[in-house]
């Protein structure tokens, strides 16, 4: 019996170890694209994703306010940056597979699944690249505490595919486009070629993930006869619990299909005037 794509998504979500999770993710992605190339795509199927993905015993998950701050220019600070990025990438693997599994009641073209399987595959690759960087520094994923709130966006939008697309790729991943150039510069000053190469690859490929979010958000709005910009602002105010903070990487955001009127109204200055919550 052929395992459906959504069953494969749940298999990834219920695998705890990071390296094992990403190996399974990459295997399922390869099998999906092989089936697409052969003209016999895997069945989408039905499978209930867990409320929270399986996680290893480490890292310890803390409230964001309790995660220790370290000077980014120090060796310890650079390890902390890499650890935080690895945690983000592992959560992104789960977020993309959860998107595939959770919204089976929303009929979508096969191109939707192509995009998010590809994104999950790339996030899996990113996690492994960062783990390699950590191990080269004598550390590993799980050695430091991490942010406990990263799954909140999935919990808050579990019944709202438009909300999920708005908050995860179009807000959280778009933020990565803003901050990654600065992180690359930190590692450039440290002459860490391995970390620079990993971050440059992540930076290049995350543009595509934000673009997938924008593409399918606009697709669903169009199908429902909705104006995407006010709908986006309303959903972010509903589900995202803080204002967006500039500076923004406007060039990369535009490349990903995010115009300025999708994010500037959500900054501190305008959220208060517009009545949004944060």
N, C-alpha and C positions, 0 to 999 in steps of 0.2 A: 504494500500500500504506500503510495507516494505521500510524503508529509507535506501538508499545505504550507504556504508562505506564512500565514498567521500562526500556525503551530510552531514553525521555525522561529518566529519572533518570540513566542512565549518561551521556547527552549533557551534562547539567549537571555531573556529577562530573568529566568530562574536559575541561571548559572552564576555562582557567587565569585569565584576567583577571577581577577581582572584579565590575566593572560588567557585563561581558559574561555572566558566570556568572549573576548575579542577574536580568539581563534575560531570559535563556533560562528560568530558573526561573519567573519570573512569567508568561511566555508559556505554558509548559507547564501551569502551574496553571490559567490562564484557560481553556485548551483542555480540560483535564480537567473542570472544573466546567461548561463549556458542554455537553460530551457527557453529563454527568450530568443536567443540566436538560432536555436533549432526550430523555432516556430511552434513550440508546444509548451507554453508557459505553465509553470507550476500552478495548481489550483490555489486560489486565494484562501478558501476555507473559512472556518470560524474557530476562534480560540479565545478564551478569556484571559487577558493578561493579569498578572498579580497587581494588587494595589500599590505595592512597593517592590522594586526589583531586588533580587538576591544580592547581597554584598559580603565581601570578606570581613573577617573579624577586625582587621585594621585597614584603613585608618579609623581612629576614634572620631566620631562625628560630633561637632560642637556647634552651639549657636554662633552665628557669624561674629557677634561681638566678642566671643571668647577665644576665637582663633588667634594665636600669638602673632604679633607684628614683628617682622625682622627687617633689618636694613637691606635694601635690595642690592647694594653694591658689595656686600660681604659674601664670601663663599656660602655661608649658611643661608643668607638671604636669597641667593640665586637657587639654592636647592629648594627653598620654600616656594619660590616662584614656579619652578618645574613641578613640584609636588601638586601645587594648586591647579596648574594646567592639566596635569594628568587626571586629577579628580574631575575637572570639567569635561575632559574628553570621554572618560568612562561613563559619566552621567549622560553625555550626548549620545553615546551608543544606545543606551537604554531608552532615551527619549525618542529616538528615531524608530526603533523597533516597536516601542509602545504605540507610536502614531500609526504604524502599519496594522497593529493588532486590534487597537481599541475601538476604532471607528468603523467597524464592519457594516454598520447600519447606513453609512453614507456611501452611496455608489460613486466610485471614482474611476477614471480611465487607468489603463495599465501604466501609462507614463507617470502617474503619481507614485506608484510602487517602484518603478525604475529609479526615480529621483531619490526616494527616501532609503531604498536599499543601498544605493550608491553612497549616500551621505553616511549611513551607518557603517559601511565598509571603510570609508575614509576616516571616520572618527576612530574606528578600531585601529587602523594604521597609525593615526596620530598618538593614541594612547601608548602603543608599543614603542614608537619613536621616543616619547618622553620617558617611558620606563627605562629604555636603553641609556638615555642621557643621565637619569638618576643613578643608575647602576655604575656608569662610568665615573660618577662623582663619589662612589662609595656609599650610596644611599639606595632606597627603593620605595616604590609606592606602598604606602601604609606606614612609613617610618614617622610621619608627622600627623597631627590632627588635621581634620578637613571640615569644610563648610557643610552643615547639616541641612541647609535650606534649599539645596538645588533641586530636589524633587517636588518642591512646593508648586511650581508652575504646572507640573503634570497633574497633581492632585486637584488644583483649583480649576483646571480646564478639562477634567475627565469626561464631561458630557458635552463639550463644546469644541468642535474641530476648528472653527474660525478663531476662537479664543486661543487654542493651542498654537495655531500657525502664527497668530499675532505675537504671542508672548515668547515662544521658544526661538524660532529662527529670526523673527523680525525685530525682537528686542534683545534677548539674551545673546544670541549669536552675533547680531549686529554690533553689540558692545565689544565683542572680540575684535572686530575690525578697527575699532577706535583705539584699543589699548595695546594690541600686539606690536605695532611699530616701536613703541617705547620699550617694550620688553626685549625686542631684538637688539635695540641699541645697548641695553644693559649687558647683554651677552657679547656684543661686539666689543665693548670696552674691556671685557674680561678675556677676549680672544678665545672664546669657546666655540670653535667651528661646528662641533656636533650639534650643540643647542641652537646655534644660528640657523643651520640647515633645516632642523626639525621645525623651528618656528616659522621660517619662511614658507615651508610647505603647508603648514597649518593655515597661515595667513592667506595664501593663494587659494586654497580649497574651501576655506570658510566663506569666501565671497559666493561660491556656488550654493552653499547651504542656505544662506540668507536669500539668495535669488529663488531657490525652490520655495521657500516660505512665501515670498512676495507673489510668485507665479500662481501658486495654488490658492492663496488668499484671494487674489483678484479673480481667479477662475470661479471660485465658489460665490463670491459677491456677484459676479456677472450672471451666474446661473440663477441667483435668487433676486436679480434686479435691484441690487443694493449699490450705493455709492461707497467705494472702498475706504476713502479717507476718513469720513466721520465714523464709519463702523469700526475702523481700526482704532481711532482715538478712544471711542467708547469702551472697546474691549480691553485696551491696555489700562485705562483708568479703573476698570472693574477688577481685573485680575492681577495687575502688577502693582506691587505695594510700595513703590517709591517713585519719585520723579526721575526722569532721564537727565543725565548730567553731561553737558558739553565739557571739553571739545568733542566734536563729532568728526569722523573721517568721511566727509561729505562725498569725496570722489569715489571711494569704494562702496559707500552706501548707494550712491546713484548707479554705479555699475551693477549692483545687486537688485536694482529696481525699487529702492526706497528714496522717494523725493523728500526734500526738507519739510514739507508740510505734514509729513507722517511722524516726525519726531520733535521738531522744535516746539509745537504746542504742548508737549508733555514734559517740558523742563520746569524747574522750580517756579520761574517767574510767571508762567502762563497757566500752570495747573490751578493755582489759587484763583485766578481771575475767571477761569472757565468752570469752576465748581467741581473739578476732578478731585479724586481722593488719592492719597499717596501714603 
